[in-house]
Amino acid sequence: MSAPVPQQSRFGGMRPAAVSAASGGAVVTALTMANAPWQAVVGTVCATLVVSLVLGLAKIVVPDKSEHKLDLLLAYFRYRERRAKQRERRAELRKRRRRQRDQGTNSQEQRDRAPGGDRPLP
């Protein structure tokens, strides 16, 4: 079996998290120069940090030179499909229980009624 072929980075050697941080820094600078409210600046800084961390984590979990990337993606899709089937089964079970409970309530009401209808007592 031959060695895996190295792939070229899509960002010209820069990591996506670094690109996100640099562009976020530029946006923060533009906001402060435009005298934006501090809430907007803080929100932008937080969003930039979250995006950078998510991209960095994705880079760690699914590296470019991984031989098992396809296996990881297929396992994830199988997991999602299994969860969707479980959700459908649970929803169907809830509907069935609700129908049984409603039918049980109706039959209980019929049993509680006096036979003969609403005749006055002698």
MMTF fields as JSON, N, C-alpha, C and O atoms, coordinates in Angstrom:
{
  "mmtfVersion": "1.0.0",
  "mmtfProducer": "UNKNOWN",
  "numBonds": 487,
  "numAtoms": 488,
  "numGroups": 122,
  "numChains": 1,
  "numModels": 1,
  "chainsPerModel": [1],
  "groupsPerChain": [122],
  "chainIdList": ["A"],
  "bondAtomList": [4, 2, 8, 6, 12, 10, 16, 14, 20, 18, 24, 22, 28, 26, 32, 30, 36, 34, 40, 38, 44, 42, 48, 46, 52, 50, 56, 54, 60, 58, 64, 62, 68, 66, 72, 70, 76, 74, 80, 78, 84, 82, 88, 86, 92, 90, 96, 94, 100, 98, 104, 102, 108, 106, 112, 110, 116, 114, 120, 118, 124, 122, 128, 126, 132, 130, 136, 134, 140, 138, 144, 142, 148, 146, 152, 150, 156, 154, 160, 158, 164, 162, 168, 166, 172, 170, 176, 174, 180, 178, 184, 182, 188, 186, 192, 190, 196, 194, 200, 198, 204, 202, 208, 206, 212, 210, 216, 214, 220, 218, 224, 222, 228, 226, 232, 230, 236, 234, 240, 238, 244, 242, 248, 246, 252, 250, 256, 254, 260, 258, 264, 262, 268, 266, 272, 270, 276, 274, 280, 278, 284, 282, 288, 286, 292, 290, 296, 294, 300, 298, 304, 302, 308, 306, 312, 310, 316, 314, 320, 318, 324, 322, 328, 326, 332, 330, 336, 334, 340, 338, 344, 342, 348, 346, 352, 350, 356, 354, 360, 358, 364, 362, 368, 366, 372, 370, 376, 374, 380, 378, 384, 382, 388, 386, 392, 390, 396, 394, 400, 398, 404, 402, 408, 406, 412, 410, 416, 414, 420, 418, 424, 422, 428, 426, 432, 430, 436, 434, 440, 438, 444, 442, 448, 446, 452, 450, 456, 454, 460, 458, 464, 462, 468, 466, 472, 470, 476, 474, 480, 478, 484, 482],
  "bondOrderList": [1, 1, 1, 1, 1, 1, 1, 1, 1, 1, 1, 1, 1, 1, 1, 1, 1, 1, 1, 1, 1, 1, 1, 1, 1, 1, 1, 1, 1, 1, 1, 1, 1, 1, 1, 1, 1, 1, 1, 1, 1, 1, 1, 1, 1, 1, 1, 1, 1, 1, 1, 1, 1, 1, 1, 1, 1, 1, 1, 1, 1, 1, 1, 1, 1, 1, 1, 1, 1, 1, 1, 1, 1, 1, 1, 1, 1, 1, 1, 1, 1, 1, 1, 1, 1, 1, 1, 1, 1, 1, 1, 1, 1, 1, 1, 1, 1, 1, 1, 1, 1, 1, 1, 1, 1, 1, 1, 1, 1, 1, 1, 1, 1, 1, 1, 1, 1, 1, 1, 1, 1],
  "groupList": [{"groupName": "MET", "atomNameList": ["N", "CA", "C", "O"], "elementList": ["N", "C", "C", "O"], "formalChargeList": [0, 0, 0, 0], "bondAtomList": [1, 0, 2, 1, 3, 2], "bondOrderList": [1, 1, 2], "singleLetterCode": "M", "chemCompType": "L-PEPTIDE LINKING"}, {"groupName": "SER", "atomNameList": ["N", "CA", "C", "O"], "elementList": ["N", "C", "C", "O"], "formalChargeList": [0, 0, 0, 0], "bondAtomList": [1, 0, 2, 1, 3, 2], "bondOrderList": [1, 1, 2], "singleLetterCode": "S", "chemCompType": "L-PEPTIDE LINKING"}, {"groupName": "ALA", "atomNameList": ["N", "CA", "C", "O"], "elementList": ["N", "C", "C", "O"], "formalChargeList": [0, 0, 0, 0], "bondAtomList": [1, 0, 2, 1, 3, 2], "bondOrderList": [1, 1, 2], "singleLetterCode": "A", "chemCompType": "L-PEPTIDE LINKING"}, {"groupName": "PRO", "atomNameList": ["N", "CA", "C", "O"], "elementList": ["N", "C", "C", "O"], "formalChargeList": [0, 0, 0, 0], "bondAtomList": [1, 0, 2, 1, 3, 2], "bondOrderList": [1, 1, 2], "singleLetterCode": "P", "chemCompType": "L-PEPTIDE LINKING"}, {"groupName": "VAL", "atomNameList": ["N", "CA", "C", "O"], "elementList": ["N", "C", "C", "O"], "formalChargeList": [0, 0, 0, 0], "bondAtomList": [1, 0, 2, 1, 3, 2], "bondOrderList": [1, 1, 2], "singleLetterCode": "V", "chemCompType": "L-PEPTIDE LINKING"}, {"groupName": "GLN", "atomNameList": ["N", "CA", "C", "O"], "elementList": ["N", "C", "C", "O"], "formalChargeList": [0, 0, 0, 0], "bondAtomList": [1, 0, 2, 1, 3, 2], "bondOrderList": [1, 1, 2], "singleLetterCode": "Q", "chemCompType": "L-PEPTIDE LINKING"}, {"groupName": "ARG", "atomNameList": ["N", "CA", "C", "O"], "elementList": ["N", "C", "C", "O"], "formalChargeList": [0, 0, 0, 0], "bondAtomList": [1, 0, 2, 1, 3, 2], "bondOrderList": [1, 1, 2], "singleLetterCode": "R", "chemCompType": "L-PEPTIDE LINKING"}, {"groupName": "PHE", "atomNameList": ["N", "CA", "C", "O"], "elementList": ["N", "C", "C", "O"], "formalChargeList": [0, 0, 0, 0], "bondAtomList": [1, 0, 2, 1, 3, 2], "bondOrderList": [1, 1, 2], "singleLetterCode": "F", "chemCompType": "L-PEPTIDE LINKING"}, {"groupName": "GLY", "atomNameList": ["N", "CA", "C", "O"], "elementList": ["N", "C", "C", "O"], "formalChargeList": [0, 0, 0, 0], "bondAtomList": [1, 0, 2, 1, 3, 2], "bondOrderList": [1, 1, 2], "singleLetterCode": "G", "chemCompType": "PEPTIDE LINKING"}, {"groupName": "THR", "atomNameList": ["N", "CA", "C", "O"], "elementList": ["N", "C", "C", "O"], "formalChargeList": [0, 0, 0, 0], "bondAtomList": [1, 0, 2, 1, 3, 2], "bondOrderList": [1, 1, 2], "singleLetterCode": "T", "chemCompType": "L-PEPTIDE LINKING"}, {"groupName": "LEU", "atomNameList": ["N", "CA", "C", "O"], "elementList": ["N", "C", "C", "O"], "formalChargeList": [0, 0, 0, 0], "bondAtomList": [1, 0, 2, 1, 3, 2], "bondOrderList": [1, 1, 2], "singleLetterCode": "L", "chemCompType": "L-PEPTIDE LINKING"}, {"groupName": "ASN", "atomNameList": ["N", "CA", "C", "O"], "elementList": ["N", "C", "C", "O"], "formalChargeList": [0, 0, 0, 0], "bondAtomList": [1, 0, 2, 1, 3, 2], "bondOrderList": [1, 1, 2], "singleLetterCode": "N", "chemCompType": "L-PEPTIDE LINKING"}, {"groupName": "TRP", "atomNameList": ["N", "CA", "C", "O"], "elementList": ["N", "C", "C", "O"], "formalChargeList": [0, 0, 0, 0], "bondAtomList": [1, 0, 2, 1, 3, 2], "bondOrderList": [1, 1, 2], "singleLetterCode": "W", "chemCompType": "L-PEPTIDE LINKING"}, {"groupName": "CYS", "atomNameList": ["N", "CA", "C", "O"], "elementList": ["N", "C", "C", "O"], "formalChargeList": [0, 0, 0, 0], "bondAtomList": [1, 0, 2, 1, 3, 2], "bondOrderList": [1, 1, 2], "singleLetterCode": "C", "chemCompType": "L-PEPTIDE LINKING"}, {"groupName": "LYS", "atomNameList": ["N", "CA", "C", "O"], "elementList": ["N", "C", "C", "O"], "formalChargeList": [0, 0, 0, 0], "bondAtomList": [1, 0, 2, 1, 3, 2], "bondOrderList": [1, 1, 2], "singleLetterCode": "K", "chemCompType": "L-PEPTIDE LINKING"}, {"groupName": "ILE", "atomNameList": ["N", "CA", "C", "O"], "elementList": ["N", "C", "C", "O"], "formalChargeList": [0, 0, 0, 0], "bondAtomList": [1, 0, 2, 1, 3, 2], "bondOrderList": [1, 1, 2], "singleLetterCode": "I", "chemCompType": "L-PEPTIDE LINKING"}, {"groupName": "ASP", "atomNameList": ["N", "CA", "C", "O"], "elementList": ["N", "C", "C", "O"], "formalChargeList": [0, 0, 0, 0], "bondAtomList": [1, 0, 2, 1, 3, 2], "bondOrderList": [1, 1, 2], "singleLetterCode": "D", "chemCompType": "L-PEPTIDE LINKING"}, {"groupName": "GLU", "atomNameList": ["N", "CA", "C", "O"], "elementList": ["N", "C", "C", "O"], "formalChargeList": [0, 0, 0, 0], "bondAtomList": [1, 0, 2, 1, 3, 2], "bondOrderList": [1, 1, 2], "singleLetterCode": "E", "chemCompType": "L-PEPTIDE LINKING"}, {"groupName": "HIS", "atomNameList": ["N", "CA", "C", "O"], "elementList": ["N", "C", "C", "O"], "formalChargeList": [0, 0, 0, 0], "bondAtomList": [1, 0, 2, 1, 3, 2], "bondOrderList": [1, 1, 2], "singleLetterCode": "H", "chemCompType": "L-PEPTIDE LINKING"}, {"groupName": "TYR", "atomNameList": ["N", "CA", "C", "O"], "elementList": ["N", "C", "C", "O"], "formalChargeList": [0, 0, 0, 0], "bondAtomList": [1, 0, 2, 1, 3, 2], "bondOrderList": [1, 1, 2], "singleLetterCode": "Y", "chemCompType": "L-PEPTIDE LINKING"}],
  "groupTypeList": [0, 1, 2, 3, 4, 3, 5, 5, 1, 6, 7, 8, 8, 0, 6, 3, 2, 2, 4, 1, 2, 2, 1, 8, 8, 2, 4, 4, 9, 2, 10, 9, 0, 2, 11, 2, 3, 12, 5, 2, 4, 4, 8, 9, 4, 13, 2, 9, 10, 4, 4, 1, 10, 4, 10, 8, 10, 2, 14, 15, 4, 4, 3, 16, 14, 1, 17, 18, 14, 10, 16, 10, 10, 10, 2, 19, 7, 6, 19, 6, 17, 6, 6, 2, 14, 5, 6, 17, 6, 6, 2, 17, 10, 6, 14, 6, 6, 6, 6, 5, 6, 16, 5, 8, 9, 11, 1, 5, 17, 5, 6, 16, 6, 2, 3, 8, 8, 16, 6, 3, 10, 3],
  "groupIdList": [1, 2, 3, 4, 5, 6, 7, 8, 9, 10, 11, 12, 13, 14, 15, 16, 17, 18, 19, 20, 21, 22, 23, 24, 25, 26, 27, 28, 29, 30, 31, 32, 33, 34, 35, 36, 37, 38, 39, 40, 41, 42, 43, 44, 45, 46, 47, 48, 49, 50, 51, 52, 53, 54, 55, 56, 57, 58, 59, 60, 61, 62, 63, 64, 65, 66, 67, 68, 69, 70, 71, 72, 73, 74, 75, 76, 77, 78, 79, 80, 81, 82, 83, 84, 85, 86, 87, 88, 89, 90, 91, 92, 93, 94, 95, 96, 97, 98, 99, 100, 101, 102, 103, 104, 105, 106, 107, 108, 109, 110, 111, 112, 113, 114, 115, 116, 117, 118, 119, 120, 121, 122],
  "secStructList": [7, 7, 7, 7, 7, 7, 7, 7, 7, 6, 6, 6, 6, 7, 7, 2, 2, 2, 2, 2, 2, 2, 2, 2, 2, 2, 2, 2, 2, 2, 2, 2, 2, 6, 6, 7, 7, 2, 2, 2, 2, 2, 2, 2, 2, 2, 2, 2, 2, 2, 2, 2, 2, 2, 2, 2, 2, 2, 2, 2, 2, 1, 7, 6, 6, 7, 6, 6, 2, 2, 2, 2, 2, 2, 2, 2, 2, 2, 2, 2, 2, 2, 2, 2, 2, 2, 2, 2, 2, 2, 2, 2, 2, 2, 2, 2, 2, 2, 2, 2, 2, 2, 2, 2, 2, 2, 2, 2, 2, 2, 2, 2, 1, 7, 6, 6, 7, 1, 7, 7, 7, 7],
  "xCoordList": [0.845, 0.0, 0.89, 1.871, 0.559, 1.38, 1.005, -0.067, 1.907, 1.685, 0.625, 0.481, -0.124, -1.142, -0.512, 0.594, -1.226, -0.742, -0.981, -2.109, 0.042, -0.176, -1.077, -0.973, -1.961, -2.881, -2.408, -1.803, -2.698, -2.349, -3.408, -4.593, -2.973, -3.903, -4.706, -4.181, -5.967, -6.825, -6.64, -7.162, -5.925, -5.772, -4.351, -3.934, -3.614, -2.267, -1.329, -0.476, -1.45, -0.567, -1.1, -0.571, -2.125, -2.7, -3.793, -4.528, -3.889, -4.938, -6.251, -6.25, -7.38, -8.676, -8.915, -9.513, -8.459, -8.656, -7.886, -8.374, -6.672, -5.891, -6.556, -6.56, -7.121, -7.843, -9.033, -9.294, -9.759, -10.926, -10.519, -11.174, -9.446, -8.998, -8.538, -8.83, -7.825, -7.344, -8.502, -8.521, -9.462, -10.6, -11.471, -12.034, -11.594, -12.346, -11.675, -12.343, -10.346, -9.615, -9.827, -9.952, -9.867, -10.114, -11.511, -11.699, -12.488, -13.859, -13.952, -14.613, -13.297, -13.307, -12.663, -13.172, -11.556, -10.894, -11.83, -11.924, -12.511, -13.434, -14.583, -15.009, -15.087, -16.183, -15.752, -16.492, -14.549, -14.092, -13.799, -14.022, -13.307, -13.05, -14.359, -14.396, -15.404, -16.696, -17.512, -18.68, -16.911, -17.575, -18.843, -19.891, -18.726, -19.845, -20.027, -19.07, -21.23, -21.446, -20.572, -20.257, -20.195, -19.278, -19.894, -19.169, -21.245, -21.884, -21.629, -21.423, -21.643, -21.388, -19.954, -19.689, -19.024, -17.611, -17.381, -16.709, -17.934, -17.768, -18.433, -17.878, -19.6, -20.266, -19.438, -19.36, -18.824, -17.982, -16.745, -16.344, -16.142, -14.964, -15.344, -14.62, -16.477, -16.915, -17.207, -16.824, -17.886, -18.189, -16.908, -16.807, -15.924, -14.649, -13.941, -13.39, -13.957, -13.318, -14.019, -13.356, -15.34, -16.08, -15.776, -15.52, -15.807, -15.535, -14.11, -13.884, -13.156, -11.764, -11.596, -10.884, -12.257, -12.149, -12.818, -12.292, -13.959, -14.643, -13.805, -13.668, -13.247, -12.408, -11.149, -10.735, -10.552, -9.374, -9.699, -8.923, -10.849, -11.266, -11.564, -11.221, -12.196, -12.469, -11.168, -11.074, -10.18, -8.881, -8.21, -7.531, -8.404, -7.826, -8.574, -7.96, -9.892, -10.705, -10.607, -10.522, -10.619, -10.589, -9.404, -9.592, -8.203, -7.046, -7.062, -7.7, -6.357, -6.323, -5.67, -6.094, -4.662, -3.888, -4.35, -3.567, -5.615, -6.139, -6.552, -7.249, -6.117, -6.531, -7.939, -8.585, -8.417, -9.679, -10.787, -11.803, -10.606, -11.602, -12.938, -13.993, -12.9, -14.128, -14.831, -16.055, -14.056, -14.656, -15.336, -16.419, -14.693, -15.253, -16.56, -17.537, -16.586, -17.8, -18.914, -20.067, -18.588, -19.606, -20.17, -21.37, -19.308, -19.773, -20.708, -21.71, -20.384, -21.235, -22.601, -23.631, -22.612, -23.878, -24.71, -25.933, -24.066, -24.796, -25.402, -26.536, -24.642, -25.13, -26.36, -27.358, -26.287, -27.42, -28.646, -29.766, -28.448, -29.553, -30.185, -31.408, -29.345, -29.845, -30.657, -31.706, -30.172, -30.9, -32.237, -33.232, -32.267, -33.517, -34.537, -35.718, -34.09, -35.003, -35.531, -36.707, -34.667, -35.103, -36.155, -37.146, -35.938, -36.907, -38.251, -39.299, -38.225, -39.47, -40.191, -41.409, -39.441, -40.061, -40.693, -41.805, -39.976, -40.522, -41.785, -42.743, -41.789, -42.974, -44.156, -45.276, -43.919, -44.98, -45.505, -46.711, -44.614, -45.022, -45.871, -46.865, -45.478, -46.269, -47.659, -48.647, -47.746, -49.05, -49.914, -51.1, -49.309, -50.056, -50.56, -51.715, -49.711, -50.13, -51.235, -52.17, -51.126, -52.145, -53.483, -54.526, -53.451, -54.682, -55.291, -56.504, -54.445, -54.954, -55.556, -56.593, -54.907, -55.398, -56.738, -57.656, -56.845, -58.092, -59.208, -60.342, -58.904, -59.913, -60.322, -61.497, -59.377, -59.675, -60.559, -61.428, -60.363, -61.182, -62.609, -63.563, -62.758, -64.094, -64.853, -66.037, -64.199, -64.88, -65.21, -66.229, -64.38, -64.652, -65.878, -66.699, -66.01, -67.178, -68.443, -69.479, -68.37, -69.54, -69.919, -71.106, -68.948, -69.241, -69.838, -70.657, -69.432, -69.919, -71.38, -72.063, -71.863, -73.257, -74.199, -73.906, -75.302, -76.316, -77.01, -77.274, -77.316, -78.03, -79.459, -80.096, -79.927, -81.307, -81.394, -82.501, -80.334, -80.387, -80.774, -80.474, -81.449, -81.778, -83.248, -84.008, -83.634, -85.033, -85.151, -84.243, -86.233, -86.426, -86.661, -87.231, -86.23, -86.405, -87.858, -88.486, -88.413, -89.815, -89.969, -91.077],
  "yCoordList": [-1.17, 0.0, 1.232, 1.29, 2.201, 3.399, 4.419, 4.357, 5.341, 6.392, 7.36, 7.542, 7.988, 8.945, 10.144, 10.57, 10.668, 11.817, 13.077, 13.314, 13.891, 15.126, 16.084, 16.218, 16.745, 17.677, 19.102, 19.409, 19.972, 21.378, 22.071, 21.745, 23.014, 23.79, 24.715, 25.271, 24.873, 25.741, 27.206, 28.068, 27.502, 28.881, 29.395, 30.312, 28.829, 29.303, 29.17, 30.036, 28.134, 27.903, 28.466, 28.134, 29.302, 29.851, 28.927, 28.33, 28.818, 28.001, 28.776, 30.003, 28.055, 28.741, 29.541, 30.615, 29.037, 29.765, 31.078, 32.095, 31.058, 32.287, 33.287, 34.488, 32.792, 33.669, 34.292, 35.486, 33.481, 33.982, 35.034, 36.069, 34.778, 35.733, 37.033, 38.116, 36.931, 38.143, 38.955, 40.179, 38.288, 39.031, 39.582, 40.668, 38.852, 39.363, 40.582, 41.532, 40.554, 41.717, 42.931, 44.05, 42.72, 43.831, 44.401, 45.617, 43.533, 44.001, 44.781, 45.818, 44.296, 45.003, 46.375, 47.362, 46.444, 47.732, 48.679, 49.856, 48.189, 49.033, 49.502, 50.651, 48.641, 49.031, 50.101, 51.05, 49.945, 50.943, 52.272, 53.329, 52.231, 53.486, 54.171, 55.395, 53.423, 53.992, 54.387, 54.753, 54.318, 54.652, 53.82, 54.343, 52.523, 51.614, 51.431, 51.595, 51.096, 50.849, 49.691, 48.769, 49.758, 48.753, 47.354, 46.364, 47.26, 45.948, 45.284, 44.072, 46.072, 45.52, 45.033, 43.991, 45.803, 45.415, 44.137, 43.22, 44.073, 42.882, 41.674, 40.576, 41.864, 40.77, 40.253, 39.045, 41.163, 40.766, 40.016, 39.025, 40.485, 39.799, 38.386, 37.431, 38.253, 36.923, 36.007, 34.837, 36.533, 35.713, 35.278, 34.138, 36.174, 35.828, 34.729, 33.8, 34.837, 33.812, 32.455, 31.424, 32.458, 31.205, 30.56, 29.359, 31.36, 30.814, 30.267, 29.19, 31.005, 30.546, 29.242, 28.341, 29.142, 27.922, 26.741, 25.628, 26.977, 25.886, 25.405, 24.201, 26.344, 25.951, 25.213, 24.231, 25.689, 25.002, 23.606, 22.675, 23.452, 22.133, 21.21, 20.028, 21.745, 20.933, 20.484, 19.368, 21.345, 21.005, 19.88, 19.028, 19.885, 18.836, 17.52, 16.461, 17.596, 16.38, 15.742, 14.52, 16.562, 16.06, 16.7, 17.646, 16.209, 16.801, 16.53, 15.582, 17.364, 17.225, 15.924, 15.334, 15.476, 14.311, 13.022, 12.084, 12.976, 11.791, 10.732, 11.025, 9.504, 8.392, 7.941, 7.252, 8.321, 7.816, 8.867, 8.713, 9.916, 10.979, 10.457, 10.809, 9.627, 9.069, 8.189, 8.235, 7.384, 6.539, 7.381, 7.043, 8.472, 9.358, 9.98, 10.03, 10.451, 11.048, 10.017, 10.31, 8.817, 7.773, 7.366, 7.126, 7.29, 6.962, 8.055, 7.76, 9.306, 10.412, 10.338, 10.523, 10.07, 9.979, 8.792, 8.896, 7.668, 6.522, 6.865, 6.487, 7.583, 8.003, 8.893, 8.7, 9.879, 10.781, 10.017, 10.308, 9.051, 8.261, 7.415, 7.297, 6.829, 6.017, 6.87, 6.441, 8.077, 8.975, 9.401, 9.502, 9.65, 10.038, 8.903, 9.15, 7.663, 6.524, 6.377, 6.068, 6.597, 6.516, 7.584, 7.315, 8.805, 9.882, 9.523, 9.772, 8.938, 8.539, 7.464, 7.523, 6.481, 5.418, 5.98, 5.599, 6.897, 7.482, 8.286, 8.229, 9.037, 9.817, 8.901, 9.184, 7.805, 6.846, 6.201, 6.009, 5.869, 5.278, 6.262, 5.87, 7.546, 8.554, 8.678, 8.782, 8.668, 8.754, 7.552, 7.696, 6.367, 5.149, 5.19, 4.849, 5.601, 5.692, 6.722, 6.508, 7.846, 8.89, 8.367, 8.614, 7.628, 7.057, 6.052, 6.043, 5.202, 4.212, 4.897, 4.472, 5.948, 6.661, 7.334, 7.317, 7.93, 8.577, 7.558, 7.816, 6.406, 5.358, 4.815, 4.522, 4.68, 4.209, 5.192, 4.778, 6.464, 7.492, 7.426, 7.525, 7.261, 7.18, 5.959, 6.062, 4.807, 3.599, 3.712, 3.178, 4.386, 4.586, 5.479, 5.238, 6.507, 7.38, 6.601, 6.811, 5.711, 4.917, 3.964, 3.738, 3.402, 2.497, 3.245, 2.693, 4.507, 5.277, 5.703, 5.962, 5.777, 6.179, 5.09, 3.896, 5.534, 4.581, 3.946, 4.632, 2.657, 2.021, 2.556, 2.824, 2.698, 3.157, 4.643, 5.145, 5.349, 6.772, 7.645, 7.325, 8.76, 9.754, 9.642, 10.6, 8.503, 8.342, 8.855, 8.671, 9.48, 9.936, 8.739, 7.722, 8.879, 7.831, 7.814, 8.869, 6.609, 6.55, 7.091, 7.11],
  "zCoordList": [0.0, 0.0, 0.0, 0.741, -0.814, -0.929, 0.142, 0.744, 0.355, 1.348, 0.837, -0.371, 1.763, 1.323, 0.622, 0.956, -0.338, -1.097, -0.277, 0.154, -0.05, 0.721, -0.047, -1.267, 0.687, 0.064, 0.306, 1.333, -0.669, -0.526, 0.323, 0.248, 1.116, 1.923, 1.023, 0.059, 1.342, 0.539, 0.871, 0.163, 1.911, 2.358, 2.175, 2.881, 1.254, 0.975, 2.156, 2.35, 2.942, 4.071, 5.38, 6.441, 5.341, 6.578, 7.082, 6.297, 8.358, 8.949, 8.957, 9.06, 8.848, 8.853, 10.134, 10.081, 11.284, 12.532, 12.514, 13.008, 11.938, 11.851, 10.919, 11.189, 9.82, 8.892, 9.599, 9.452, 10.37, 11.091, 12.115, 12.235, 12.849, 13.857, 13.212, 13.719, 12.103, 11.433, 10.87, 11.001, 10.247, 9.704, 10.82, 10.681, 11.93, 13.083, 13.678, 14.086, 13.728, 14.232, 13.349, 13.847, 12.047, 11.126, 11.326, 11.277, 11.549, 11.771, 13.077, 13.13, 14.134, 15.416, 15.265, 15.798, 14.546, 14.319, 13.573, 13.923, 12.566, 11.807, 12.692, 12.584, 13.559, 14.45, 15.447, 15.705, 16.008, 16.98, 16.304, 16.894, 15.088, 14.37, 13.978, 13.853, 13.788, 13.417, 14.646, 14.519, 15.832, 17.099, 17.309, 17.688, 17.056, 17.292, 18.791, 19.547, 19.239, 20.669, 21.16, 20.407, 22.418, 22.946, 22.909, 22.81, 22.989, 22.929, 21.572, 21.502, 20.505, 19.171, 19.049, 18.451, 19.625, 19.561, 20.363, 19.891, 21.572, 22.412, 21.748, 21.773, 21.165, 20.468, 19.301, 19.074, 18.568, 17.441, 17.914, 17.304, 18.995, 19.549, 19.991, 19.71, 20.683, 21.139, 19.96, 19.97, 18.944, 17.761, 17.068, 16.614, 16.98, 16.36, 17.136, 16.545, 18.462, 19.285, 19.11, 18.99, 19.095, 18.954, 17.601, 17.526, 16.538, 15.202, 15.131, 14.579, 15.686, 15.668, 16.434, 15.99, 17.591, 18.381, 17.68, 17.699, 17.072, 16.367, 15.186, 14.967, 14.428, 13.294, 13.757, 13.14, 14.834, 15.378, 15.86, 15.644, 16.515, 16.99, 15.816, 15.848, 14.786, 13.595, 12.945, 12.434, 12.966, 12.379, 13.173, 12.599, 14.492, 15.333, 15.129, 14.992, 15.11, 15.017, 13.631, 13.517, 12.582, 11.215, 10.495, 9.729, 10.722, 10.052, 8.552, 8.096, 7.784, 6.327, 5.877, 4.883, 6.582, 6.144, 6.816, 6.972, 7.211, 7.888, 6.873, 5.902, 7.107, 6.26, 6.613, 5.824, 7.783, 8.285, 8.253, 8.93, 7.486, 7.434, 6.904, 7.432, 5.874, 5.31, 6.338, 6.467, 7.07, 8.102, 9.176, 9.652, 9.548, 10.562, 10.072, 10.819, 8.835, 8.29, 8.153, 8.469, 7.687, 7.552, 8.916, 9.047, 9.922, 11.27, 11.787, 12.439, 11.501, 11.93, 11.243, 11.892, 9.94, 9.216, 9.702, 9.793, 10.015, 10.561, 11.916, 12.211, 12.735, 14.045, 13.896, 14.59, 12.981, 12.759, 12.261, 12.681, 11.377, 10.852, 11.954, 12.033, 12.799, 13.907, 14.88, 15.362, 15.167, 16.066, 15.469, 16.187, 14.163, 13.5, 13.585, 13.831, 13.383, 13.488, 14.912, 15.111, 15.904, 17.291, 17.583, 18.263, 17.064, 17.262, 16.636, 17.231, 15.436, 14.777, 15.581, 15.751, 16.075, 16.87, 18.136, 18.501, 18.815, 20.032, 19.754, 20.526, 18.649, 18.289, 18.002, 18.427, 17.282, 16.983, 18.263, 18.412, 19.177, 20.449, 21.254, 21.864, 21.256, 21.971, 21.364, 22.092, 20.026, 19.368, 19.733, 20.03, 19.707, 20.024, 21.465, 21.723, 22.404, 23.805, 23.988, 24.761, 23.274, 23.367, 22.85, 23.455, 21.707, 21.163, 22.138, 22.346, 22.738, 23.688, 24.911, 25.421, 25.375, 26.542, 26.225, 27.046, 25.023, 24.63, 24.469, 24.871, 23.888, 23.731, 25.09, 25.315, 25.982, 27.335, 28.072, 28.838, 27.865, 28.506, 27.977, 28.747, 26.673, 26.076, 26.572, 26.894, 26.642, 27.107, 28.599, 29.039, 29.375, 30.801, 30.974, 31.86, 30.137, 30.211, 29.887, 30.518, 28.92, 28.557, 29.679, 29.913, 30.373, 31.487, 32.671, 33.406, 32.861, 33.991, 33.82, 34.811, 32.591, 32.368, 32.863, 32.793, 33.349, 33.83, 32.64, 31.652, 32.705, 31.604, 31.534, 32.553, 30.33, 30.156, 29.882, 29.686, 29.856, 29.499, 30.687, 31.837, 30.385, 31.415, 31.813, 31.673, 32.296, 32.741, 34.158, 34.968, 34.454, 35.828, 36.772, 36.374, 37.971, 38.971, 39.448, 39.537, 39.76, 40.232, 41.624, 42.16]
}
